[in-house]
């Protein structure tokens, strides 16, 4: 089983997670900026609404791949689909 890179962000009290891959440029989202609920890719500057399932906004066609998150006592657990985990 391989490792799967995930991007987690907090918007107000919600913790949201997505696979670490921009659907527009296929680059990593490491270093992305989060302003309110808008995540901006550091490479191609595509923008995504992290509160609304990673939907592309402002002309961005793609959408981020959500990862279910469970937060319990400050510890995050994520459910990464098997096909993503082995990729």
matplotlib code that plots the C-alpha trace (Angstrom):
import matplotlib.pyplot as plt

x = [0.0, 1.4, 1.0, -1.6, -1.0, -4.0, -4.6, -6.6, -7.9, -10.1, -12.9, -14.4, -15.1, -15.1, -12.1, -12.2, -9.8, -9.0, -6.5, -3.4, -3.8, -5.0, -7.4, -6.4, -2.6, -2.2, 0.4, 0.5, -1.6, 1.3, 1.7, -1.9, -3.5, -6.8, -8.9, -12.2, -13.5, -11.5, -8.4, -6.0, -3.5, 0.1, 1.0, -1.8, -3.9, -7.1, -9.6, -11.8, -14.6, -13.6, -16.9, -18.9, -17.0, -14.0, -16.0, -14.0, -14.9, -14.1, -13.6, -12.0, -13.7, -12.3, -13.1, -11.1, -11.5, -13.0, -11.7, -14.1, -12.8, -13.7, -12.4, -12.4, -10.7, -8.6, -7.3, -8.2, -9.0, -9.5, -11.1, -9.0, -10.5, -8.5, -7.8, -6.3, -4.3, -2.6, -1.9]
y = [0.0, 3.4, 6.7, 9.2, 12.9, 14.8, 18.5, 19.4, 22.8, 24.4, 26.8, 28.1, 24.9, 22.5, 20.4, 19.6, 17.3, 16.7, 14.7, 16.7, 17.2, 20.2, 18.9, 21.8, 21.5, 18.1, 19.6, 19.3, 21.8, 22.2, 25.9, 26.7, 29.8, 29.6, 32.8, 32.2, 29.1, 29.7, 27.6, 28.8, 26.4, 27.8, 26.7, 27.5, 29.7, 27.8, 28.5, 26.0, 26.4, 24.0, 24.3, 23.2, 19.9, 21.5, 23.0, 25.1, 28.8, 31.8, 29.9, 26.8, 23.8, 20.9, 20.1, 18.8, 15.2, 15.2, 12.9, 12.1, 13.3, 12.3, 14.5, 13.0, 14.6, 16.7, 13.7, 13.5, 10.2, 10.2, 7.6, 7.4, 5.2, 2.0, 2.8, 6.2, 4.7, 2.3, 4.8]
z = [0.0, -1.0, 0.7, -0.6, -0.2, 1.2, 1.7, 4.8, 5.6, 8.3, 7.4, 10.6, 12.6, 9.7, 8.7, 5.0, 3.0, -0.6, -2.6, -3.1, -6.9, -8.9, -11.5, -13.9, -13.9, -12.1, -9.8, -6.0, -3.9, -1.4, -0.8, -1.9, -0.4, 1.4, 1.7, 3.3, 1.6, -1.7, -2.2, -4.9, -6.6, -6.2, -9.7, -12.2, -9.8, -10.4, -7.6, -5.7, -3.2, -0.4, 1.4, -1.7, -2.4, -4.1, -7.0, -9.4, -9.5, -11.6, -14.8, -13.3, -14.9, -12.7, -9.1, -6.2, -5.1, -1.6, 1.1, 4.0, 7.3, 10.9, 13.7, 17.1, 20.1, 17.9, 15.8, 12.1, 10.4, 6.6, 4.3, 1.2, -1.6, -2.2, -5.8, -4.8, -1.9, -4.3, -7.0]

ax = plt.figure().add_subplot(projection="3d")
ax.plot(x, y, z, "-o")
ax.set_aspect("equal")
plt.show()
